[in-house]
Amino acid sequence: MKTNSPDSLPADLAADNYDEVVARVDYDFGVSRRSFVKVLGAGLLIAVTLPAISQEEGGRRRGGGFGGGGARMLGARIHLGQDGTITVLTGKVEGGQGARAELSQAAAEELGVPLAAVQMLMADTGTVPDDGGTFGSMTTPRTVPAVRQGAAAARNLLAEFAAQQWKVERQTVVMRDGKVFDATGKQSLTYTDLAKSEEVAKLLAQAIPADVELTPVKEWKLLGTPVLRPNARDIVTGAHKYPSDIARPGMLYGKILRAPSFGAKLISIELAPAKALNNVVVVQDDQFVGVAAPNSALAEAALDKISETAKWATLPQPSSAELFDYLEKNADGGAPVNPFARELTGAKTVRQTYHVPYIQHAPLEPRAAVAEWTDGKLTVWTGSQNPFAVRGELVRAFHLAPENVRVVIPDFGGGFGGKHTGECAVEAARLAQAAGKPVSLRWSRAEEFTWAYFRPAAVIQAEASLDAAGRIATWHFININSGAQGVETPYAVGKKNCHSVASKPPLRHGSYRALASTANNFAREVFMDEVAAVAGADPLAFRLAHLENDRLRAVLEKAAHEFDWTTRIKDKQADTGIGLACGMEKGSFVAACVEIQIDRKENKFKVSRVCQAFECGKILNPANLLSQVQGAIVMGLGAALREEVKFENGRITTTSFRKYPVPRFDDVPELDIHLLDRPDQPSAGAGETPIIVIAPAIANAVFHATGKSIRALPVRLAA
């Protein structure tokens, strides 16, 4: 097997795009697809294909693709069952972010039926369309419109069908409560009637108009309202089966031999001790070694017996203490020099460097997969944000035709950008292939902390100068290693030079919630406070003086108003600090004000309040949006307060929640969240942007309280 790194990726996935792809583990190991009728029952399938949507940032296709299948098209499919069921099919996944509820709302709204009448079939590559991976906050702006278009097409088909049956003009039929009525209101037809009709094939043969009319915002009945997760009861009662809960007849449990350190190569190993155990299957395929047994305890015992015999060749690796020097020294071509250096003579200038460490996604459910082979065809149940890309990994690893591989993604326990790849699925499939039985493979928490990819570490260099009026004249901002997302400044400056530079990462890294913008917004917003201090300006007033984007200005002013920033910045309280930050990402806008309390005796601080304003266009589901913002704030607290991956000699040392403390209930401050609804703006995703202002706002609060700027995460008070 091998691991892709930035310098070995295809040209269209490298360099400035690398923060949206991952270092994929490529294995090479040299249930058949179900028909729609078998999965859904007899009925009518309506397939709607939308026009190609250009990719963001130059239209480059990134790992797994937004458009799916390389076609760059978004599809929405709706199945009308003869039993009255309406099923919406999508390649998107539900990992706790709320896609199941939002897409159900979208379909029900356009179909004109109650929410309970719609069921979702998600992320089964044998049945659903490839809507692209669930990342980049793209479900709301791309898949919701696709589902609405498909549902609206189905609604129109029902109306046209009724008009033909009644031999009346199309405009005389009325849609109400999931039925169409004639002008008298005495005759009606339903989607069930449509599904049962043999005449509907004529309507299906028609091209779906690109301008199919969608329900206007002012007429929404379901969209724009708070809707809970449709399968919430199954979640809270334990009835739902997560990937780690999947069980198959005769299933074995697997364990994989892991290298003692990054880059270590297996030289030799004795498999006989494990093979001597009853009912144990042992597999070696070059560097891949694994076992499977009727229970996990026996599998663990078998792995222990052979791991003791393994001999490894190791390579020298940098430690986390050397990380930032290492990244700078290995920057591709070196960090760009400030092109405005000659203009800085005599001007007020600020130069700083910021450090952001590797951190883990730490999902509630570690990677898990169940693999089963039947007549040369492979089915895998796993947790991933990218089902069709995982299918592609399996296709490549086992040299199979795509139609012979099926990936099923049950609703799973969190991803946060960390579950784009399918290494666990491939490992389970290799064990199942050798065993001739289904195999369940569940990564341990230590494996998740060690072998899952990380949010990239970064070194960020910032330099700015002020003109005579105290405005930013030049702006030089360079991110080394973590990527280009958010590297551009939203502020109006005289001249700017913003770039991302790749480095040679010592750890396997990839996507994270909000990508590189977590690092870039941290550095930029902390730097803005330092520049404001040199200018002798209030941090809020300084930002507003440089903001031309009305939507970003609106959230900043809203957060500051609700926090009472102007009064509180003048009335400084002992051992209390306040800070703010703002940013824009993925078509949405956010600002936060933070209050901290300093414990001088213990040299610690606690975040006591977060006031955040967030705007993502027209709100589709306010309850789910609030949950998204709350979750992003809490996750942002972890990165700001304590999270940091540590490693030595190629070994991760933070391999448990005790050693890698994520936020606890005691860390959660008062949350004062304000959602700005903009019916005049298209709906944007909200899964990422709310996180980007938390760390810098906390760091700026410490700066306000202590007078000492924070230039590294996690935030620590000076001794």
DATA-V103929 format. One record per residue. N is the residue number from 0. RES is the residue in three letters. OMEGA is omega in degrees with one decimal (999 if undefined). NEAR is the number of other C-alpha atoms within 12 Angstrom. Layout:
N&RES&OMEGA&NEAR, N&RES&OMEGA&NEAR
This chain:
0&MET&177.2&23, 1&LYS&179.7&20, 2&THR&176.0&24, 3&ASN&173.8&28, 4&SER&-175.8&30, 5&PRO&-177.0&37, 6&ASP&177.5&22, 7&SER&178.4&18, 8&LEU&172.6&21, 9&PRO&-174.4&19, 10&ALA&-175.9&15, 11&ASP&178.7&22, 12&LEU&-172.2&30, 13&ALA&172.8&31, 14&ALA&-170.4&33, 15&ASP&177.7&35, 16&ASN&-166.0&34, 17&TYR&179.7&44, 18&ASP&177.2&46, 19&GLU&173.9&44, 20&VAL&-178.2&47, 21&VAL&171.4&45, 22&ALA&-173.3&39, 23&ARG&173.9&38, 24&VAL&-177.5&31, 25&ASP&171.4&30, 26&TYR&174.8&33, 27&ASP&-178.3&25, 28&PHE&175.5&26, 29&GLY&999&16, 30&VAL&-177.0&27, 31&SER&-178.5&24, 32&ARG&-179.6&26, 33&ARG&176.2&23, 34&SER&178.8&18, 35&PHE&-178.0&27, 36&VAL&-178.9&17, 37&LYS&-178.2&14, 38&VAL&-167.6&19, 39&LEU&-175.4&28, 40&GLY&-178.4&21, 41&ALA&179.5&22, 42&GLY&-172.9&30, 43&LEU&177.2&36, 44&LEU&178.0&38, 45&ILE&-178.9&41, 46&ALA&-179.5&31, 47&VAL&178.1&35, 48&THR&-179.1&33, 49&LEU&176.0&32, 50&PRO&-179.9&21, 51&ALA&177.7&19, 52&ILE&-176.9&28, 53&SER&-180.0&19, 54&GLN&179.0&23, 55&GLU&177.4&22, 56&GLU&173.1&15, 57&GLY&175.2&13, 58&GLY&-179.0&17, 59&ARG&179.8&26, 60&ARG&-177.8&31, 61&ARG&-174.3&38, 62&GLY&-179.6&41, 63&GLY&174.8&38, 64&GLY&172.7&39, 65&PHE&-174.3&42, 66&GLY&176.8&42, 67&GLY&173.1&35, 68&GLY&-179.6&28, 69&GLY&-177.5&22, 70&ALA&-178.7&23, 71&ARG&178.3&27, 72&MET&175.1&27, 73&LEU&-179.0&42, 74&GLY&171.0&39, 75&ALA&-179.8&45, 76&ARG&-179.0&40, 77&ILE&179.2&47, 78&HIS&177.6&40, 79&LEU&-178.0&40, 80&GLY&177.8&32, 81&GLN&176.3&24, 82&ASP&177.8&21, 83&GLY&-179.9&28, 84&THR&174.8&29, 85&ILE&-176.7&42, 86&THR&175.5&42, 87&VAL&-178.1&49, 88&LEU&179.3&44, 89&THR&175.1&48, 90&GLY&176.8&48, 91&LYS&-178.4&51, 92&VAL&173.2&49, 93&GLU&178.5&40, 94&GLY&180.0&38, 95&GLY&-175.5&35, 96&GLN&173.0&43, 97&GLY&-178.1&40, 98&ALA&-177.7&45, 99&ARG&179.7&42, 100&ALA&-175.2&42, 101&GLU&179.9&47, 102&LEU&174.9&51, 103&SER&177.0&44, 104&GLN&-177.1&43, 105&ALA&-179.0&47, 106&ALA&-177.5&49, 107&ALA&179.3&39, 108&GLU&-175.8&41, 109&GLU&177.3&42, 110&LEU&-178.1&44, 111&GLY&-179.1&40, 112&VAL&175.2&32, 113&PRO&-179.5&25, 114&LEU&-177.6&35, 115&ALA&-179.0&25, 116&ALA&-176.2&27, 117&VAL&171.1&35, 118&GLN&-177.6&33, 119&MET&167.1&41, 120&LEU&-170.4&35, 121&MET&163.0&41, 122&ALA&171.0&43, 123&ASP&-171.4&41, 124&THR&176.9&46, 125&GLY&-173.0&36, 126&THR&-169.1&35, 127&VAL&175.1&40, 128&PRO&175.9&38, 129&ASP&178.8&41, 130&ASP&-176.4&46, 131&GLY&-179.4&44, 132&GLY&177.7&46, 133&THR&-179.5&53, 134&PHE&176.5&46, 135&GLY&-179.3&42, 136&SER&-173.4&40, 137&MET&-178.8&37, 138&THR&-177.4&40, 139&THR&-176.2&41, 140&PRO&-175.2&35, 141&ARG&-175.1&41, 142&THR&175.7&47, 143&VAL&176.2&42, 144&PRO&179.2&41, 145&ALA&178.3&44, 146&VAL&178.8&47, 147&ARG&-179.5&42, 148&GLN&178.0&41, 149&GLY&179.9&44, 150&ALA&178.1&48, 151&ALA&177.2&38, 152&ALA&177.7&39, 153&ALA&178.0&48, 154&ARG&179.3&42, 155&ASN&177.7&36, 156&LEU&179.1&42, 157&LEU&-179.9&42, 158&ALA&179.4&39, 159&GLU&178.0&34, 160&PHE&179.8&38, 161&ALA&-179.6&36, 162&ALA&178.3&27, 163&GLN&-179.3&24, 164&GLN&-175.7&24, 165&TRP&-179.3&22, 166&LYS&178.1&16, 167&VAL&177.0&20, 168&GLU&-178.0&17, 169&ARG&-175.1&23, 170&GLN&-179.8&18, 171&THR&179.9&20, 172&VAL&-175.3&31, 173&VAL&178.3&30, 174&MET&179.8&32, 175&ARG&174.7&22, 176&ASP&176.1&22, 177&GLY&178.8&34, 178&LYS&170.2&31, 179&VAL&-178.8&38, 180&PHE&172.3&29, 181&ASP&-174.9&28, 182&ALA&-179.2&20, 183&THR&-177.4&13, 184&GLY&-176.7&15, 185&LYS&178.2&13, 186&GLN&178.9&19, 187&SER&174.7&28, 188&LEU&-179.0&34, 189&THR&176.0&35, 190&TYR&176.4&44, 191&THR&176.7&28, 192&ASP&179.2&29, 193&LEU&-178.4&42, 194&ALA&-177.4&33, 195&LYS&-174.3&23, 196&SER&175.4&27, 197&GLU&-176.7&15, 198&GLU&-172.3&20, 199&VAL&179.9&29, 200&ALA&178.6&18, 201&LYS&179.4&14, 202&LEU&-179.5&26, 203&LEU&-178.0&25, 204&ALA&-179.1&14, 205&GLN&175.8&16, 206&ALA&176.8&17, 207&ILE&-178.9&26, 208&PRO&-179.5&19, 209&ALA&-176.7&18, 210&ASP&177.7&15, 211&VAL&-172.5&24, 212&GLU&177.1&19, 213&LEU&-179.9&30, 214&THR&179.8&25, 215&PRO&-176.3&19, 216&VAL&-175.7&24, 217&LYS&-180.0&13, 218&GLU&-179.6&14, 219&TRP&174.5&24, 220&LYS&-179.3&26, 221&LEU&175.2&33, 222&LEU&-178.0&38, 223&GLY&179.6&29, 224&THR&177.7&24, 225&PRO&179.5&23, 226&VAL&179.5&31, 227&LEU&178.0&29, 228&ARG&-175.5&31, 229&PRO&-179.8&29, 230&ASN&-177.2&26, 231&ALA&-178.5&18, 232&ARG&178.6&12, 233&ASP&179.8&14, 234&ILE&-173.5&20, 235&VAL&178.8&12, 236&THR&-179.8&10, 237&GLY&-179.6&12, 238&ALA&-178.5&13, 239&HIS&178.4&20, 240&LYS&174.6&22, 241&TYR&177.8&33, 242&PRO&-179.9&35, 243&SER&178.6&33, 244&ASP&-174.9&25, 245&ILE&177.7&32, 246&ALA&178.5&25, 247&ARG&179.8&23, 248&PRO&178.1&14, 249&GLY&-172.7&21, 250&MET&172.6&28, 251&LEU&-179.6&39, 252&TYR&-172.4&44, 253&GLY&171.9&47, 254&LYS&-177.0&44, 255&ILE&174.4&41, 256&LEU&178.9&39, 257&ARG&178.0&31, 258&ALA&179.6&27, 259&PRO&179.9&26, 260&SER&178.8&28, 261&PHE&177.8&29, 262&GLY&-179.5&26, 263&ALA&179.4&22, 264&LYS&179.6&23, 265&LEU&179.6&28, 266&ILE&-179.4&16, 267&SER&177.8&19, 268&ILE&177.7&29, 269&GLU&-177.7&24, 270&LEU&-174.4&28, 271&ALA&-178.8&21, 272&PRO&178.4&23, 273&ALA&-179.8&32, 274&LYS&179.9&25, 275&ALA&179.3&16, 276&LEU&-179.1&23, 277&ASN&172.2&18, 278&ASN&179.1&21, 279&VAL&176.1&34, 280&VAL&-178.8&38, 281&VAL&-177.3&39, 282&VAL&167.1&36, 283&GLN&177.9&28, 284&ASP&-174.4&24, 285&ASP&-178.1&19, 286&GLN&-179.8&29, 287&PHE&175.5&32, 288&VAL&179.5&34, 289&GLY&178.8&44, 290&VAL&174.6&50, 291&ALA&-175.8&48, 292&ALA&-178.6&38, 293&PRO&175.4&28, 294&ASN&-174.0&24, 295&SER&179.3&25, 296&ALA&178.6&18, 297&LEU&177.1&25, 298&ALA&178.4&35, 299&GLU&179.5&29, 300&ALA&178.9&28, 301&ALA&179.8&39, 302&LEU&178.6&38, 303&ASP&-177.1&24, 304&LYS&-178.0&25, 305&ILE&179.8&32, 306&SER&178.4&29, 307&GLU&-177.3&19, 308&THR&-174.8&20, 309&ALA&174.7&25, 310&LYS&-172.1&18, 311&TRP&169.0&22, 312&ALA&-176.5&17, 313&THR&179.7&18, 314&LEU&175.8&18, 315&PRO&-177.6&15, 316&GLN&175.3&24, 317&PRO&177.1&27, 318&SER&178.5&27, 319&SER&177.4&30, 320&ALA&-178.9&19, 321&GLU&-166.8&19, 322&LEU&-169.7&34, 323&PHE&172.9&34, 324&ASP&180.0&25, 325&TYR&180.0&26, 326&LEU&179.3&37, 327&GLU&-177.7&32, 328&LYS&-177.2&21, 329&ASN&177.5&22, 330&ALA&-176.6&29, 331&ASP&-179.3&23, 332&GLY&-177.0&16, 333&GLY&179.0&21, 334&ALA&179.0&29, 335&PRO&178.4&26, 336&VAL&179.5&20, 337&ASN&-178.1&25, 338&PRO&-177.0&19, 339&PHE&-174.0&23, 340&ALA&-177.3&23, 341&ARG&-177.4&12, 342&GLU&-172.6&20, 343&LEU&-177.9&23, 344&THR&178.0&12, 345&GLY&-179.4&12, 346&ALA&171.4&23, 347&LYS&-177.1&27, 348&THR&175.9&32, 349&VAL&176.9&29, 350&ARG&178.5&28, 351&GLN&174.9&27, 352&THR&-176.4&31, 353&TYR&-177.5&37, 354&HIS&177.8&40, 355&VAL&-174.8&42, 356&PRO&167.3&42, 357&TYR&169.4&48, 358&ILE&-179.6&48, 359&GLN&178.8&49, 360&HIS&177.1&44, 361&ALA&178.2&43, 362&PRO&179.3&31, 363&LEU&179.4&25, 364&GLU&174.4&31, 365&PRO&180.0&34, 366&ARG&179.5&47, 367&ALA&178.5&46, 368&ALA&169.8&48, 369&VAL&-178.3&49, 370&ALA&-178.9&49, 371&GLU&177.4&44, 372&TRP&175.9&31, 373&THR&178.2&21, 374&ASP&177.1&14, 375&GLY&178.4&21, 376&LYS&-171.4&29, 377&LEU&171.6&42, 378&THR&178.6&43, 379&VAL&171.3&54, 380&TRP&-176.7&48, 381&THR&175.7&55, 382&GLY&-179.5&49, 383&SER&175.2&49, 384&GLN&-170.5&50, 385&ASN&-171.7&47, 386&PRO&-177.4&50, 387&PHE&174.6&48, 388&ALA&175.9&43, 389&VAL&174.7&47, 390&ARG&178.2&45, 391&GLY&177.3&37, 392&GLU&178.8&37, 393&LEU&177.4&41, 394&VAL&-178.6&32, 395&ARG&-175.5&24, 396&ALA&-174.6&31, 397&PHE&176.9&28, 398&HIS&-178.7&21, 399&LEU&171.0&21, 400&ALA&-178.1&20, 401&PRO&-178.3&27, 402&GLU&178.2&25, 403&ASN&178.5&29, 404&VAL&178.3&43, 405&ARG&177.1&42, 406&VAL&180.0&50, 407&VAL&-179.1&45, 408&ILE&171.5&47, 409&PRO&172.5&39, 410&ASP&-171.0&40, 411&PHE&-169.6&37, 412&GLY&169.9&33, 413&GLY&177.8&33, 414&GLY&177.1&37, 415&PHE&-177.2&42, 416&GLY&-173.2&40, 417&GLY&-177.6&47, 418&LYS&176.4&50, 419&HIS&-171.0&50, 420&THR&-173.0&45, 421&GLY&-177.5&46, 422&GLU&178.8&44, 423&CYS&177.7&46, 424&ALA&-179.5&53, 425&VAL&179.2&48, 426&GLU&178.7&52, 427&ALA&-179.2&48, 428&ALA&178.7&53, 429&ARG&177.8&45, 430&LEU&179.6&42, 431&ALA&178.2&41, 432&GLN&-179.5&34, 433&ALA&-175.9&29, 434&ALA&-173.4&30, 435&GLY&178.8&23, 436&LYS&174.2&34, 437&PRO&179.3&37, 438&VAL&173.4&49, 439&SER&177.5&46, 440&LEU&179.1&47, 441&ARG&176.3&38, 442&TRP&173.0&35, 443&SER&177.0&28, 444&ARG&179.1&26, 445&ALA&176.9&25, 446&GLU&179.3&30, 447&GLU&179.8&32, 448&PHE&-173.7&41, 449&THR&-167.7&36, 450&TRP&170.5&41, 451&ALA&-177.3&42, 452&TYR&-172.5&43, 453&PHE&164.9&43, 454&ARG&-174.4&45, 455&PRO&169.6&52, 456&ALA&-177.3&50, 457&ALA&164.1&50, 458&VAL&-176.8&43, 459&ILE&-179.6&49, 460&GLN&-178.2&40, 461&ALA&178.4&43, 462&GLU&-179.4&37, 463&ALA&174.8&43, 464&SER&-178.9&38, 465&LEU&174.4&32, 466&ASP&-176.2&24, 467&ALA&-179.8&13, 468&ALA&179.1&15, 469&GLY&176.9&28, 470&ARG&-178.0&33, 471&ILE&-178.4&35, 472&ALA&178.2&31, 473&THR&-176.6&35, 474&TRP&-179.1&41, 475&HIS&-170.8&39, 476&PHE&-173.4&42, 477&ILE&174.3&44, 478&ASN&175.8&50, 479&ILE&169.6&48, 480&ASN&-168.2&56, 481&SER&172.5&54, 482&GLY&-171.5&46, 483&ALA&-176.5&37, 484&GLN&179.7&41, 485&GLY&-177.3&37, 486&VAL&178.1&42, 487&GLU&178.6&30, 488&THR&175.2&41, 489&PRO&-175.7&30, 490&TYR&176.6&31, 491&ALA&179.8&21, 492&VAL&-177.7&27, 493&GLY&178.0&21, 494&LYS&-178.0&25, 495&LYS&177.8&27, 496&ASN&-175.9&28, 497&CYS&-177.2&35, 498&HIS&169.6&32, 499&SER&-178.2&39, 500&VAL&177.9&39, 501&ALA&175.1&37, 502&SER&177.6&37, 503&LYS&-172.9&34, 504&PRO&177.9&44, 505&PRO&178.3&40, 506&LEU&177.2&46, 507&ARG&-177.0&37, 508&HIS&-178.2&46, 509&GLY&-173.1&44, 510&SER&177.9&45, 511&TYR&180.0&50, 512&ARG&-178.0&48, 513&ALA&171.4&45, 514&LEU&-176.1&45, 515&ALA&-178.0&48, 516&SER&174.1&46, 517&THR&178.7&53, 518&ALA&-176.0&53, 519&ASN&177.2&50, 520&ASN&175.5&47, 521&PHE&-176.7&49, 522&ALA&-176.2&49, 523&ARG&-175.3&49, 524&GLU&173.3&48, 525&VAL&178.2&46, 526&PHE&178.7&42, 527&MET&177.0&52, 528&ASP&179.0&43, 529&GLU&177.8&38, 530&VAL&177.4&35, 531&ALA&179.4&32, 532&ALA&178.0&28, 533&VAL&179.0&25, 534&ALA&-177.9&28, 535&GLY&-174.8&19, 536&ALA&172.4&22, 537&ASP&-177.7&28, 538&PRO&178.8&38, 539&LEU&-178.7&40, 540&ALA&-179.8&26, 541&PHE&178.5&31, 542&ARG&-178.3&41, 543&LEU&179.4&29, 544&ALA&-177.7&22, 545&HIS&-177.8&25, 546&LEU&176.1&27, 547&GLU&179.4&16, 548&ASN&-175.0&22, 549&ASP&-177.7&17, 550&ARG&176.1&32, 551&LEU&176.4&33, 552&ARG&-176.6&33, 553&ALA&-179.4&32, 554&VAL&178.2&40, 555&LEU&178.9&41, 556&GLU&179.6&35, 557&LYS&179.7&32, 558&ALA&-179.4&39, 559&ALA&179.6&39, 560&HIS&-177.9&25, 561&GLU&179.3&26, 562&PHE&-174.5&32, 563&ASP&-175.3&23, 564&TRP&-172.8&30, 565&THR&178.7&22, 566&THR&-172.4&16, 567&ARG&179.8&24, 568&ILE&178.2&27, 569&LYS&-175.5&14, 570&ASP&-174.7&14, 571&LYS&179.7&19, 572&GLN&179.3&18, 573&ALA&177.1&16, 574&ASP&175.4&24, 575&THR&177.4&32, 576&GLY&175.6&37, 577&ILE&179.7&48, 578&GLY&178.5&51, 579&LEU&176.8&55, 580&ALA&176.9&50, 581&CYS&179.2&59, 582&GLY&179.4&52, 583&MET&-176.9&45, 584&GLU&175.0&42, 585&LYS&177.4&35, 586&GLY&177.9&31, 587&SER&-168.2&43, 588&PHE&-174.3&45, 589&VAL&173.0&47, 590&ALA&179.8&52, 591&ALA&169.3&51, 592&CYS&-173.6&51, 593&VAL&173.0&49, 594&GLU&176.1&42, 595&ILE&174.3&37, 596&GLN&-177.8&28, 597&ILE&171.3&29, 598&ASP&-174.4&19, 599&ARG&-177.1&17, 600&LYS&-179.0&10, 601&GLU&-176.1&12, 602&ASN&179.1&16, 603&LYS&175.1&22, 604&PHE&177.6&30, 605&LYS&175.6&36, 606&VAL&-175.2&41, 607&SER&-179.2&26, 608&ARG&171.2&33, 609&VAL&175.4&44, 610&CYS&-174.2&45, 611&GLN&173.2&47, 612&ALA&-175.9&47, 613&PHE&-179.4&53, 614&GLU&-179.4&47, 615&CYS&-178.8&43, 616&GLY&178.0&31, 617&LYS&-178.8&32, 618&ILE&-179.2&35, 619&LEU&-178.8&44, 620&ASN&-173.5&39, 621&PRO&179.6&32, 622&ALA&179.1&23, 623&ASN&178.5&32, 624&LEU&178.2&43, 625&LEU&178.6&33, 626&SER&178.1&26, 627&GLN&-179.0&32, 628&VAL&178.3&42, 629&GLN&180.0&35, 630&GLY&179.3&31, 631&ALA&178.9&38, 632&ILE&-179.1&46, 633&VAL&177.9&33, 634&MET&176.9&41, 635&GLY&176.1&44, 636&LEU&-179.3&42, 637&GLY&-179.9&34, 638&ALA&-177.6&44, 639&ALA&-169.5&43, 640&LEU&-170.5&37, 641&ARG&-168.3&34, 642&GLU&179.7&36, 643&GLU&176.5&38, 644&VAL&178.4&40, 645&LYS&-177.4&32, 646&PHE&-177.4&29, 647&GLU&178.6&22, 648&ASN&177.4&23, 649&GLY&-179.2&26, 650&ARG&173.5&31, 651&ILE&-179.8&37, 652&THR&177.3&24, 653&THR&-170.7&30, 654&THR&178.3&26, 655&SER&178.3&22, 656&PHE&174.9&25, 657&ARG&-179.5&16, 658&LYS&-179.4&19, 659&TYR&-172.5&30, 660&PRO&173.1&27, 661&VAL&-178.5&32, 662&PRO&174.5&27, 663&ARG&178.8&17, 664&PHE&-179.4&13, 665&ASP&-178.8&13, 666&ASP&-172.9&26, 667&VAL&-179.2&26, 668&PRO&168.9&26, 669&GLU&-180.0&23, 670&LEU&179.7&30, 671&ASP&-169.9&29, 672&ILE&-179.1&36, 673&HIS&-179.6&34, 674&LEU&-179.2&36, 675&LEU&-179.4&32, 676&ASP&-178.9&28, 677&ARG&179.1&23, 678&PRO&-179.8&21, 679&ASP&-177.3&16, 680&GLN&177.1&19, 681&PRO&-179.1&24, 682&SER&177.2&36, 683&ALA&178.8&36, 684&GLY&-176.3&42, 685&ALA&-175.6&47, 686&GLY&-171.4&45, 687&GLU&-168.5&45, 688&THR&-176.5&47, 689&PRO&-176.9&52, 690&ILE&-163.0&49, 691&ILE&-175.9&51, 692&VAL&-172.9&54, 693&ILE&-178.6&56, 694&ALA&179.9&52, 695&PRO&178.8&50, 696&ALA&177.0&52, 697&ILE&179.2&54, 698&ALA&179.9&51, 699&ASN&174.8&47, 700&ALA&176.1&46, 701&VAL&176.8&41, 702&PHE&179.6&36, 703&HIS&-176.1&38, 704&ALA&-171.3&31, 705&THR&-176.0&31, 706&GLY&-179.8&20, 707&LYS&-176.8&22, 708&SER&177.2&34, 709&ILE&-176.6&39, 710&ARG&178.2&39, 711&ALA&172.4&38, 712&LEU&-5.0&38, 713&PRO&-176.0&33, 714&VAL&177.3&39, 715&ARG&176.1&27, 716&LEU&177.6&29, 717&ALA&-179.8&20, 718&ALA&999&10
